[in-house]
Amino acid sequence: MFDKKNPNYLFCGAAFVFLALAILITGCTPAGPSALLKGKKYLDNGNVADALTQFERATQLLPTNAAAWNYYGVALQHSGRLDDAAKAYRQALALNRDLIEAHFNLGSVWLEQNKNDAAKAEFTTYNSLRHNGDPAGLLKLGTTQLRLNEIPAAEKCFTTLRDLNPLDPEADNALGLACIQRRNPPDAMKWFASARAKRADFAPAILNLGTTSQQYLNDKKSALIYYRAYLALKPKPQNWDDVNSLASSLEQQLAPPPVVVAKPIPPVPKPLPVVETKPAPRTNVLIAARPVVNSRPPPLAKINVSPTPVSPTPVPQVVPVKPEVPIVAAPKTNAPVTVESITVPMPDEPEKKGFFQKFFGAPKNEATERKFDPRKLTPLPAPGSNDDLTPTKPANPAPPPEPVRIARYNYLAPHPPDGGDRRSASGAFTKARVYEQEEKWVTAMQWYQQAAEMDPSWFEAQFNTGVLAHRLRNYPLALPSYEYALAIQPEAQDARYNFALALKAANYPLDAAAELKKIIALDSLETRAHLALANIYAQTLKDATLARRHYLIVLQLDPDNAQAPDIRSWLQENP
């Protein structure tokens, strides 16, 4: 049966009550209302298939009844036919714009399909019509705002929800997720612990405690304790196999090495006294060689544990944090810079450190660049100095330098992708996380890519595919993966920052600069974007004026920045 106390329960409301009263008063049951009543009974008993049949018949007999269309949408949604459910809810709202239950249900469909802007509009309308405040509506609206990276607004919803239901752990758990998105794991742990204190068996908080401990605090022992507590819950969670796979992987990492007991060394026998004897005559006696005994124990075989097939996991995924990009000073040149659409091969350079710290998901991967060192620059001798080994004489004018051609990236500019098979994609995503923990980057990237193919609308799957491809310098895969992630969440600054770094690494500096400018347009205090943009102007585009402007902004925003000494050195070299 469907639990009506669950905030995710889809309901119809007062319209059905009035319809039932009308039937009781008239003492008869016409075909249309009868089908609606039967469908409601089937739905309450969990018989979705029969309920769907009755509600479809009710909409045919009562085509102008908003409640019938709303119930029809409920049955369609429980059957997994989300697009048809959305059409039914919209038909109900076309007949009765004030049917608040239809707003809630339509918003739930949009949220499930990752159409967050549309979901936000429906939940906002629902909460505005519910003047006394509804916990289910506030939780849904806050969750949608959190997906859209509207963290202050989401926290306001969750705080109001906490005031309405002080003993409900949902608000505390949601505030913990907001702290994760604010890159504050310690405070997130406090909120998750508060949610668990209110209800000891509250599964989301227990799982979030384990995930945060493992992914953000690197506390594997605590993470294992929380995972085991989650696995011990009754009834058995649906994603039990996924979490058990993660817990088993942690147990292997934390297991102490086996103790090898060395065999005692036998005492050295005393030498026999030397007795001079006459040499014996030669005989053709064959002496068997003594067997060579290796006293060392054979090496222990390494066991590679492969994760078992897994199913979806609700582990929260959060965008990782990127460090600021160091300064790279480049020699000056007077070559003119022209823009031309050409194809540039991928740079062949040694692999650098990773550029991010893992999104209830991804390995360390923070971008680094060579630091400016003036000692490594050899100055030219002054004209007429004794260091010049050739006589001073007029030199032939050097030919003008060739123009520097700059490639441009061919944007895919994809539309937000439609939803896919999230259940199957979650299984692939969990496998990717297991391989990621074992630092098997290529295999992890392949599983993330498979998750993104199964459900193209999953932001975390697209983003993590781009992250690992970026780490492996597979830019043809990283760049479109970041584009799809941004098509899903255009305001995700970490995804856009990574996209800019990948464009720069793939020799598309103008496009990288354009993406960094978009970040600054949304948040002018984003230090890392100013720093990365200044580096592009200084080392690639050779625009010292713009580079100086952004370097000075970095020093103004963060005087103690780790790259501040390099910035000041560059400013002195480029007055």
MIGURO-550347 format. One record per residue: residue in one letter; x, y, z of N, C-alpha, C in turn. Coordinates in steps of 0.001 Angstrom, whole numbers, plus 500000, padded with zeros to 6 digits. Example, Ala and Ser with C-alpha at 12.3 -4.5 7.8 and 13.67 -1.06 7.14 Angstrom:
! residues 2
a513190494310507800512300495500507800513200496700507800 s512850497750507080513670498940507140512900500030507870 
! end
This chain:
! residues 575
m500840498801500000500000500000500000500876501250500000 f500331502350499537501062503612499511500925504292500864 d502032504785501363502043505439502669501690506905502492 k500539507310502996500090508693502813500888509676503660 k501608509172504675502398510073505519503746510390504885 n504095509628503880505351509873503186505240511148502366 p506227512077502467506139513326501682506155513094500194 n506602511921499738506606511637498310505282511059497832 y504316510862498741503026510285498354502278511271497473 l501787510809496340501093511653495380499601511557495637 f498963512684495858497571512659496301496715513575495456 c495407513533495697494472514342494906493833515431495729 g493456515171496974493000516245497844491502516389497926 a491082517648498173489684517927498524488723517646497388 a489182517728496145488255517500495022487650516117495084 f488443515121495471487901513762495561486911513645496717 v487157514345497826486248514298498968484877514829498567 f484856515956497855483582516519497409482863515569496455 l483635514914495599483031513982494669482394512816495414 a483071512276496424482523511161497205481275511585497955 l481274512811498508480084513292499211478905513424498261 a479173513889497047478090514031496071477480512686495736 i478335511677495652477831510344495343476975509808496480 l477416510053497725476654509579498874475305510290498968 i475289511586498661474049512352498775473039511899497725 t473500511699496493472569511315495434472122509872495571 g472916509051496311472533507670496540472754506776495348 c473372507259494303473665506433493142475101506655492730 t475643505775491927477035505868491505477094505806489995 p477146506961489310477288506943487856478593506265487458 a478673505943486166479826505176485689481151505902485915 g481180507223485615482421507971485774482899508031487210 p482075508525488139482491508540489540482768507150490085 s482035506142489623482292504784490094483684504326489700 a484087504609488468485436504246488034486489504978488863 l486204506235489198487158507003489999487300506416491398 l486163506007491998486219505410493331486943504068493312 k486653503247492293487344501968492197488851502165492007 g489207503118491167490632503379490950491333503810492226 k490639504670493018491214505112494290491416503928495236 k490459503003495257490575501837496128491733500946495690 y491830500712494384492946499910493875494295500562494209 l494360501873494053495618502579494312496012502481495776 d495037502612496683495336502497498113495831501104498472 n495390500090497733495811498710497999497087498331497247 g497645499273496507498888499007495788498710498323494456 n497497498205493970497223497569492685497212498654491607 v498405499009491134498544500138490217497953499828488848 a498101498594488388497620498257487043496102498420486940 d495357497867487915493902498012487875493476499461488125 a494219500149488992493908501560489241494070502370487961 l495120502071487189495363502785485942494200502587484971 t493694501363484903492561501089484005491325501889484407 q491024501927485703489844502646486184489983504155485987 f491150504704486264491348506155486120491302506564484650 e491808505716483767491729506028482337490264506065481890 r489471505118482397488046505110482068487358506345482658 a487769506744483868487160507912484509487432509179483703 t488633509328483154488943510534482359488165510555481055 q487837509366480524487030509326479311485572509698479590 l485074509275480765483687509574481115483541510949481751 l484628511448482386484607512765483045485759513609482500 p485717513983481231486872514668480624487149516045481201 t486188516659481896486412517992482467486633517935483983 n486851516759484509487053516605485946488551516635486243 a489043517705486897490473517853487174490986516768488112 a490149516370489105490585515342490051490832514017489346 a489991513666488363490181512420487630491499512429486871 w491829513551486236493089513649485501494285513601486453 n494131514197487634495225514172488593495490512740489080 y494407512004489380494581510618489814495142509748488689 y494705510031487484495251509307486330496763509531486232 g497199510774486461498634511066486462499368510314487562 v498743510183488759499364509445489864499632507998489454 a498627507351488872498795505962488460499847505829487358 l499855506768486418500871506738485363502274506908485935 q502414507800486920503719508032487499504214506793488247 h503311506133488984503710504909489676504006503782488698 s503497503871487493503797502865486470505085503167485729 g505731504288486023506971504651485359506786505407484064 r505571505756483714505295506503482470505288508007482803 l506483508558482975506594509922483499506081510965482508 d506381510788481234505924511779480249504388511819480187 d503763510633480196502301510599480180501726511168481471 a502413510915482587501946511464483866501979512987483838 a503057513550483273503145515009483192502014515584482348 k501657514913481246500552515392480410499233515374481183 a499027514320481982497793514231482760497723515344483798 y498830515611484489498831516673485495498594518033484853 r499184518251483682498993519541483015497540519710482546 q496911518586482164495500518658481797494652518994483022 a495015518411484176494287518731485410494423520206485757 l495621520768485580495832522191485890495157523094484869 a495041522616483635494320523411482629492849523532483006 l492314522479483644490914522512484075490737523252485395 n491739523185486260491646523842487577493045524262487992 r493359525545487741494710526037488012495032526040489501 d494029526042490353494243526085491797494290524699492438 l494337523646491648494434522302492212495885522089492658 i496134522403493920497524522456494388498197521090494338 e497413520016494518498021518694494481498632518409493105 a498007518891492053498545518677490711499856519436490529 h499974520629491136501259521356491092502358520530491762 f502041519974492940503027519168493661503434517944492840 n502440517249492276502736516033491532503517516318490255 l503147517386489552503880517734488333505318518120488663 g505508518875489765506871519208490183507685517969490503 s507039516949491103507747515708491412508206514999490142 v507376515020489107507774514412487835508962515158487236 w508880516492487206509997517275486654511276517022487447 l511174516931488768512355516688489602512951515322489295 e512102514326489096512590512981488787513257512938487425 q512846513808486514513438513871485180514569514888485083 n514975515442486223516072516420486264515741517713485531 k514460518027485371514051519313484792513833520270485972 n514955520737486512514921521410487806514241522773487764 d514425523523486687513781524836486613512258524701486587 a511766523741485801510323523520485749509798523016487091 a510565522141487737510151521631489051510098522759490082 k511074523642490041511100524766490986509847525633490830 a509429525881489590508239526713489358506997526063489969 e506851524756489802505662524074490339505679524037491865 f506838523760492463506901523697493922506742525089494545 t507221526122493843507023527487494333505534527830494349 t504831527471493267503381527706493220502666526926494322 y503068525679494498502431524841495517502602525453496905 n503819525888497234504062526447498564503382527800498750 s503238528563497671502547529849497798501051529644498055 l500483528557497505499069528267497745498846527635499119 r499868526978499643499798526417500995500290527477501970 h499410528367502367499830529548503145500384529174504518 n499917528068505105500382527704506438501681526915506412 g502243526660505245503501525937505143503287524439505175 d503833523747504189503692522300504110505083521676504100 p505383520769505041506731520188505098507143519499503803 a506205518747503188506560518047501953506922519034500848 g506157520106500717506455521097499683507755521825499934 l508036522160501202509291522842501525510494521949501236 l510378520660501575511491519746501321511750519604499828 k510687519494499046510847519366497590511437520632496975 l510931521784497410511442523044496860512904523235497223 g513257522976498487514656523114498890515566522162498142 t515118520931497923515931519966497176516170520451495748 t515121521005495129515268521522493766516238522697493736 q516130523603494697517035524750494749518480524300494979 l518648523252495760519997522737495988520589522195494696 r519773521540493885520251521061492583520636522211491670 l519939523324491795520232524496490961521335525365491549 n521969524881492606523059525598493274522591526904493912 e521306526989494245520759528145494956520787527815496454 i521996527819496998522197527274498350521506528116499424 p521629529462499438520942530229500494519431530010500495 a518817529999499307517371529785499243517001528394499744 a517808527392499395517533526032499856517656525951501377 e518677526570501925518859526540503381517697527237504098 k517157528280503482515994528947504081514797527998504136 c514581527232503058513482526251503050513697525198504131 f514916524679504221515182523615505187515072524129506624 t515477525381506859515354525949508203513890526121508584 t513072526595507633511628526702507898511026525334508174 l511448524346507408510975522980507633511370522489509016 r512560522835509450513031522408510777512214523078511882 d511806524329511645510976525011512639509583524388512719 l509056523946511565507724523333511562507728521966512242 n508782521172511977508891519829512552510248519673513239 p510389520155514477511702520116515139512243518701515326 l511385517693515423511835516333515680512003515504514409 d511723516098513251511859515375511984513309515477511499 p513961514348511200515378514410510789515588514877509349 e514520514983508553514687515337507141515388516682506960 a514980517684507747515551519026507586517029519034507930 d517411518348509028518823518320509411519662517627508346 n519146516531507803519878515833506748520036516727505515 a518982517461505157519057518356503994520035519496504230 l520082520030505448521054521086505766522480520545505676 g522669519266506014523992518662505844524401518603504390 l523452518272503506523759518256502078524107519657501572 a523441520673502112523775522047501726525203522391502148 c525625521919503321527004522167503776528009521467502866 i527665520282502393528550519596501445528718520435500194 q527611521003499708527697521820498507528429523134498779 r528437523565500015529213524752500400530671524406500687 r531046523149500476532420522681500704532807522767502177 n531874522384503039532104522435504479531739521072505087 p532567520041504845532242518702505353532122518616506875 p532945519323507691532787519191509144531393519591509627 d530854520720509129529504521116509528528460520143508979 a528724519598507800527805518604507245527716517391508169 m528851516962508718528851515820509645527996516124510875 k528040517375511342527243517739512519525747517632512218 w525335518107511036523913518042510690523469516596510489 f524303515788509821523944514381509638523837513670510989 a524764513980511904524712513371513237523469513827513995 s523075515093513812521869515594514464520632514866513935 a520601514621512615519473513890512040519408512470512591 r520559511833512733520574510466513267520195510443514744 a520546511498515478520164511549516890518648511646517060 k517974512296516106516515512400516177515827511088515814 r516472510307514946515922508995514605517104508076514324 a517333507127515226518536506298515164518606505465513895 d517465505117513319517462504276512119517179505077510852 f517454506381510873517213507218509694518310506935508674 a517984506135507662518980505597506735519759506673505968 p519109507720505408519893508699504637521009509343505443 a520753509688506706521781510339507508522939509388507791 i522635508108508064523703507141508344524580506965507110 l523964506831505956524732506664504728525535507920504400 n524951509087504639525674510332504379526853510507505330 l526720510058506563527853510096507498529005509247506965 g528676508055506461529726507204505922530370507776504681 t529546508291503779530085508837502533530955510070502783 t530494510959503650531276512169503939532589511811504621 s532560510860505546533789510442506223534799509895505224 q534314509116504261535229508491503305535706509469502248 q534761510206501647535105510996500469535755512329500794 y535359512943501900535805514316502149536728514453503357 l536619513555504330537468513633505520538542512559505528 n538520511667504535539521510599504420539615509774505702 d538495509594506374538432508810507606537774507475507273 k538576506540506791538037505277506311537492504419507450 k538111504493508623537638503681509744536225504096510161 s535997505408510298534661505879510655533664505563509550 a534095505714508295533197505420507179532744503964507222 l533662503063507532533316501649507595532306501380508710 i532469502069509848531516501898510951530111502326510519 y530021503477509838528703503960509407528112503042508333 y528951502561507411528440501657506383527892500376507015 r528586499841508014528114498626508670526801498887509422 a526679500065510026525421500413510692524288500505509678 y524585501026508507523564501127507451523157499736506967 l524139498847506812523849497504506326523052496681507340 a523123497072508624522406496336509660520952496781509817 l520516497788509051519148498290509194518131497243508755 k516995497270509398515866496419509057514650497311508777 p513957497106507649514235496112506617515489496434505809 k515949495475505053517187495605504298517048496705503244 p517967497702503227517876498773502214517977498218500800 q517357498922499853517372498467498462518774498476497872 n519603499400498295520963499483497749521962498772498665 w521512497736499348522363497022500293523607496484499605 d523454495899498424524597495311497724525643496369497368 d525188497542496962526123498613496602526967499026497808 v526294499289498916527009499742500112527886498624500654 n527417497396500571528227496275501040529503496148500221 s529416496422498913530611496392498065531618497452498504 l531118498659498808532019499715499289532633499338500636 a531820498782501528532331498407502842533397497311502729 s533166496330501860534154495263501677535462495809501130 s535357496771500214536571497386499674537345498117500767 l536624498822501650537300499513502751537935498525503721 e537251497419503991537810496418504903539131495872504377 q539203495646503078540450495154502497541558496195502603 q541191497472502426542209498519502527542718498686503961 l541826498459504933542197498662506333542738497402506983 a542670496244506312543128494996506917544635495043507152 p545116494631508331546565494624508581547247493577507727 p548519493780507403549240492776506604549406491483507384 p549428490338506707549582489068507421550928488967508129 v550913488337509295552137488170510084552838486906509631 v554072487040509218554866485901508764555852485539509860 v555752484310510382556652483843511440557878483226510796 a559029483787511105560275483287510526560695481985511201 k561171481062510397561664479819510954562994480049511677 p563228479323512816564505479508513528565682479041512683 i566761479762512781567963479431512018568696478309512749 p568976477197512080569693476097512754571107476521513143 p571622475965514266572983476328514688574022475858513685 v575102476627513580576183476285512652577010475149513259 p577152474020512581577945472913513152579416473278513294 k580036472699514325581471472939514546582290472260513449 p583362472902513007584191472276511961584922471039512502 l585047470051511649585787468840512028587282469106511991 p588036468420512849589498468620512828590097468118511524 v591139468807511057591815468457509814592769467300510066 v592625466216509331593495465028509451594170464808508121 e595514464812508154596269464590506927596241463118506575 t595823462823505392595813461442504894596401461412503502 k596732460251503093597254460092501744596117460197500750 p596378460785499631595300460902498639594851459538498164 a593589459364498095593038458092497646593137457990496141 p593261456775495646593331456629494187592031457063493520 r592173457590492294591002458048491551590113456866491184 t588853457041491376587867456038490970586757456751490214 n586042455992489429584929456557488668583654456485489488 v583676457134490645582510457162491511581748458456491262 l580481458381490949579657459563490721579095460033492046 i579244461332492334578732461927493573577532462787493227 a576412462450493811575193463220493542575273464583494197 a574869465608493455574896466969494014573815467111495069 r574123467831496128573148468065497183572058469030496689 p570845468741497054569765469675496627569908471027497294 v569646472069496522569711473437497058568378473759497709 v568409474080498976567196474376499747567071475878499898 n565969476412499420565712477847499563564982478077500879 s565655478726501812565066478918503131564053480047503168 r564001480864502109563050481989502098561650481510501742 p560641481975502423559274481555502076558872482139500735 p558027481439499993557595481969498681556819483260498865 p556884484152497885556159485432498029554654485204498068 l553987486040498843552537485949498946551905486456497659 a550916485756497194550222486170495971549283487321496282 k549263488300495397548353489429495561546982489055495018 i545978489369495781544603489040495405543920490309494951 n543466490352493715542704491488493193541235491187493347 v540585491952494157539164491738494414538361492552493430 s537534491913492654536646492617491713535295492799492364 p534731493987492281533429494221492909532348493412492231 t531416492955493037530278492211492508529336493153491797 p528486492623490879527502493503490209526658494223491226 v526404495483490961525733496324491926524503496941491318 s523639497459492185522421498156491800522486499569492292 p521462500388492082521576501823492352521880502120493791 t522634503207493998522960503690495344522576505134495475 p522002505569496617521590506970496767522663507831497360 v523923507368497290524987508151497904525010509540497301 p524945510583498116524884511944497568526154512302496840 q526013512930495686527164513340494911527305514847494975 v528503515277495193528727516698495381529886517131494524 v529825518326494018530861518850493148532147519041493923 p533307518513493432534558518653494165535103520061494125 v536077520325494979536667521655495122537967521703494344 k538222522747493639539430522894492845540390523894493489 p541690523588493540542659524564494057542928525634493030 e543554526694493469543864527775492558545028527393491678 v545076527967490470546090527622489494547347528442489743 p548540527818489801549766528585490017550152529417488805 i551061530355489017551530531270487967552550530568487090 v552473530816485808553505530358484893553944531556484082 a555187531971484273555687533117483527556192532645482188 a555851533362481132556277532992479786557132534101479204 p558126533769478379558945534818477761558106535731476887 k558522536989476840557807537972476028558057537719474548 t557123538089473730557279537982472286556496539103471635 n557021539543470501556335540605469764555492540040468622 a555351538706468598554596538109467493553132538496467582 p552562538941466478551126539270466517550305538016466723 v549167538179467366548274537063467662547061537156466750 t546818536104465979545634536058465128544811534848465518 v543544534909465215542609533841465554542241533100464287 e542375531789464309542057530998463124541474529674463580 s540459529199462926539840527928463272540659526808462661 i541559526227463433542379525118462980542314524027464030 t542798522859463675542820521743464602544218521595465161 v544346521631466451545650521535467112545750520167467753 p546842519415467537546967518109468199547081518273469703 m546740517226470410546814517249471867548248517426472314 p548512518247473313549887518468473781550449517199474400 d551717516949474121552392515778474695553297516261475802 e552835516177477002553589516675478155553435515678479276 p554349515697480236554246514749481359552999514996482158 e552458513914482667551224514016483462551468514812484719 k550535515705485003550657516555486186549742516066487277 k549813516687488406548943516312489519547496516556489149 g546602515802489795545170515942489553544635517286489963 f543461517664489445542954519032489660541748519109490548 f541350518051491197540183518230492061540213517247493207 q539397517539494220539224516637495379537796516155495400 k537580514847495235536249514323495080535243514702496124 f532529514493494725531328514619494416530146513100494649 f530235513169496621529733511878496809530056511158495511 g531657511301494972532187510743493947533319510707493210 a534548511358493069535529511381492014536912511481492597 p538092511019491891539442510982492448540104512329492483 k541189512438493223541940513696493294542461514052491924 n542307515315491541542691515718490189542787517222490098 e543788517850490681543870519305490711544925519777489732 a544568520781488899545463521267487857546612522042488443 t547819521780487929548981522524488373549743522991487158 e550505524046487305551290524610486219552657524975486754 r553623525151485851554981525469486283555027526832486947 k555748526900488056555859528171488768556924529052488120 f556739530349488221557669531321487664558951531337488474 d560077531177487831561374531195488502562294532066487684 p562552533317488115563372534222487307564799533729487143 r565239532810488017566625532324487908566796531445486676 k565710530892486155565792530020484996565761530786483684 l565624532101483724565615532927482519567008533510482318 t567596533295481167568932533812480875568800535179480232 p569293536282480906569149537619480303570103537802479143 l569696538609478180570559538940477048571621539935477493 p572878539864476962573912540845477337573572542220476800 a573941543213477551573692544596477126574542544923475908 p574054545795475009574842546163473813576169546789474215 g577287546310473578578598546872473839579250546379475095 s578677545423475804579274544932477045580407543984476723 n581269543724477723582399542822477535581968541374477410 d580728541095477811580244539721477717579897539335476300 d579800540349475413579464540062474018580718539578473302 l580717538357472807581919537764472214582160538238470799 t581210538929470182581370539386468803581451540898468798 p582175541473467818582254542941467753580875543540467556 t580710544711468158579441545412468034579346546040466657 k578350545640465872578150546222464552576669546133464220 p576241546957463334574812546928462992574420545537462486 a573355545053463007572867543729462597571791543890461536 n571709542880460699570647542895459694569293542806460385 p568331543567459953567018543500460610566423542107460479 a565910541615461619565305540275461633563968540304460901 p563670539238460219562358539207459534561234539225460562 p560099539773460220558970539816461180558554538401461555 p558198538196462833557804536851463263556496536424462616 e556374535111462479555139534560461926553978534793462895 p552798535064462397551657535242463303551359533945464070 v550991534112465331550628532975466168549153532650465920 r548920531459465435547557531048465142546959530346466359 i545761530717466733545099530174467920543861529405467478 a543793528157467863542663527320467476541436527680468305 r540271527423467753539012527635468464538299526294468613 y537658526137469742536945524893470046535590524884469331 n535243523754468770533960523585468084532936523091469112 y532177524025469693531228523693470759530122522773470243 l529751521804471063528578520984470769527292521730471106 a527332522551472180526160523307472649524925522423472767 p525012521331473541523863520407473588522716520970474414 h521511520535474103520350520835474925520359519916476150 p519655520279477225519581519369478384519082517999477948 p519845516944478199519447515615477713518247515066478469 d517525514183477803516379513534478435516853512484479429 g515974512161480380516305511159481372516404509772480762 g517128508889481465517309507528480996517023506528482099 d517727505442482059517545504362483026518424504635484245 r517916505403485204518711505792486378519079504570487232 r518215503578487291518510502409488120519744501677487603 s519778501379486311520954500709485736522178501616485794 a521962502919485554523087503860485599523688503927487001 s522861503816488025523375503864489396524279502677489687 g523936501501489125524818500351489307526182500587488686 a526208501126487468527487501429486818528247502506487583 f527508503481488110528154504564488865528845504007490114 t528191503092490803528778502525492014530024501714491687 k529986500964490585531184500245490173532327501221489894 a532006502344489267533039503343488988533670503843490278 r532852504059491306533388504541492578534308503510493215 v533960502238493097534807501182493668536166501176492974 y536165501206491643537439501222490912538211502520491187 e537477503595491391538138504867491711538864504780493049 q538243504126494039538884503946495334540167503123495203 e540174502202494262541360501384494026542351502065493087 e542059503310492697542915504109491825543102503460490454 k542075502778489990542074502228488634541301503212487762 w542001504273487366541344505420486757540673505084485431 v541344504302484577540792504022483252539486503234483381 t539504502193484228538292501395484402537179502228485031 a537539503055486022536534503915486653535929504872485637 m536765505436484764536249506359483747535273505644482812 q535572504409482450534695503669481550533329503409482187 w533327503102483510532053502865484176531266504160484339 y531956505276484637531262506565484693530657506903483329 q531423506632482277530924506916480926529699506054480618 q529721504788481061528564503923480827527351504419481602 a527571504907482838526456505466483612525862506680482903 a526736507527482339526243508709481619525479508315480361 e525879507229479707525162506788478515523798506204478884 m523723505505480035522444504928480454521449506001480877 d521951507057481518521083508166481927521800509473481602 p521658509985480380522384511206479984522042512419480833 s520907512400481548520502513568482339521115513577483730 w521968512613484053522568512525485389523816513399485421 f523743514504486138524837515473486159526124514839486669 e526054514125487801527261513590488419527966512587487508 a527197511788486766527815510822485858528558511551484729 q527940512576484149528603513343483095529832514064483630 f529688514684484811530790515461485382531975514559485716 n531720513411486371532814512530486767533490511893485557 t532732511647484491533363511184483256534357512219482748 g533927513482482747534836514547482316536049514672483210 v535856514525484519536960514676485469538036513620485224 l537621512357485113538621511308484928539246511364483536 a538444511686482525539016511851481184540023513002481167 h539704514078481883540631515211482001541914514765482678 r541781513989483751542959513507484474543853512659483568 l543222511859482704543966510985481793544331511686480491 r544052512994480407544368513824479240543633513341477991 n542463512775478190541599512354477083540619513497476813 y541121514554476201540312515755476011539134515565475052 p539248514724474010538064514509473167536874513943473935 l537115513275475061536015512802475894535689513789477011 a536718514415477588536497515323478715535671516538478304 l535991517146477178535324518389476794533827518205476553 p533392517225475750531933517058475597531242516617476877 s531939515864477737531328515451479011531046516671479880 y531986517607479935531754518838480688530613519650480057 e530550519660478732529468520402478068528092519832478445 y527974518509478464526698517904478835526377518174480299 a527391518145481164527149518462482577526641519892482724 l527207520820481959526771522211482034525406522413481382 a525073521580480414523723521669479836522678521271480870 i523048520350481778522125519923482836522068520958483948 q523231521469484368523302522461485444524193523624484980 p523615524595484272524431525697483734525126526530484810 e524600526540486036525177527367487090526245526636487890 a526604525424487516527606524652488257528993525218487963 q529504526052488881530755526756488630531943525801488576 d531936524735489379533057523810489356533145523097488005 a532008522748487444532014522115486128532538523090485067 r532117524353485142532590525332484156534075525623484346 y534534525659485601535961525888485857536798524735485285 n536358523489485527537053522340484962537031522390483439 f535899522786482876535783522901481427536804523897480890 a536964525020481584537942526023481157539358525466481221 l539691524749482295541030524173482408541281523148481300 a540269522351480982540431521366479919540611522054478561 l539867523132478319540036523877477068541444524446476954 k541958524963478052543317525503478017544329524396477745 a544156523240478432545090522138478236545031521594476816 a543879521693476169543716521216474797544070522288473761 n544691523373474216545144524454473325543993525240472698 y542986525546473521541913526448473111541860527606474114 p542889528461474165542959529472475227541851530518475159 l541452530933473947540400531944473845539076531421474404 d538773530171474118537539529591474642537633529361476145 a538820528990476619539009528845478063538787530180478760 a539324531256478177539130532583478764537654532972478772 a536938532621477722535509532956477663534735532249478769 e535077530975479054534379530246480116534708530840481489 l535950531240481692536326531854482975535612533190483164 k535426533937482089534692535207482189533232534967482598 k532652533851482167531283533538482570531211533307484086 i532230532652484629532262532430486080532357533755486812 i533245534635486339533436535929486992532185536788486873 a531464536652485752530228537426485593529195537043486644 l529176535773487046528240535320488073528758535588489476 d530067535536489650530670535734490970532006536439490785 s531992537760490955533208538547490725534274538300491779 l533925537593492860534899537319493925535523535936493787 e535325535280492664535869533943492459537354534049492129 t538194533880493148539638534113493007540263533187491978 r539926531912492027540583530947491142540320531277489675 a539122531814489359538829532164487968539682533351487521 h539822534373488392540705535500488062542140535027487852 l542604534119488701543983533647488600544198532858487317 a543290531949487002543431531165485776543348532051484537 l542462533046484565542328533958483422543589534801483255 a544152535275484363545398536045484285546516535201483688 n546601533932484056547638533060483509547501532904481992 i546271532781481526546068532645480076546516533908479352 y546144535066479895546570536314479260548089536454479301 a548721536014480389550163536230480543550973535272479684 q550592534002479635551476533015479020551077532627477606 t549814532804477219549381532344475894548972533498474993 l548103534369475494547592535456474661548494536681474663 k549505536692475542550523537755475580549901539148475739 d548894539225476591548245540501476873548575540863478319 a549694541573478489550161541890479838549204542821480569 t548507543686479841547587544628480487546451543895481187 l545804542978480473544707542222481080545219541253482134 a546396540688481896546961539791482909547202540549484205 r547791541748484098548045542561485300546739542877486014 r545691543211485267544416543570485886543900542427486764 h543942541208486236543394540084487000544346539631488101 y545653539759487899546584539434488979546371540370490174 l546157541657489888545929542612490977544630542297491715 i543618541834490986542363541449491644542603540265492579 v543420539308492140543736538149492986544408538607494274 l545385539516494163546071540007495365545122540787496265 q544177541481495663543220542237496465542244541304497192 l541787540251496513540836539327497124541506538402498134 d542732537995497835543411537010498681544893537368498782 p545242538331499652546652538746499748547582537617500170 d547070536632500910547900535525501388547804534305500484 n547380534493499275547278533384498346548642532701498187 a548616531373498006549871530630497883550693531095496688 q550045531667495679550757532134494496551095533623494552 a550821534268495686551070535715495791552520536087495504 p553533535365496041554925535740495709555207535665494217 d554696534630493534554912534519492090554210535643491336 i553024536014491818552295537109491162553107538403491274 r553610538693492464554379539935492650555655539919491814 s556284538761491679557479538669490836557132538957489378 w556008538415488931555602538674487550555290540150487342 l554618540775488305554282542189488173555546543052488109 q556583542658488854557846543426488782558526543239487436 e558425542029486873559055541774485577558271542394484418 n557001542673484661556139543222483600555459544495484102 p556218545573484260555634546816484812554636547445483827 
! end
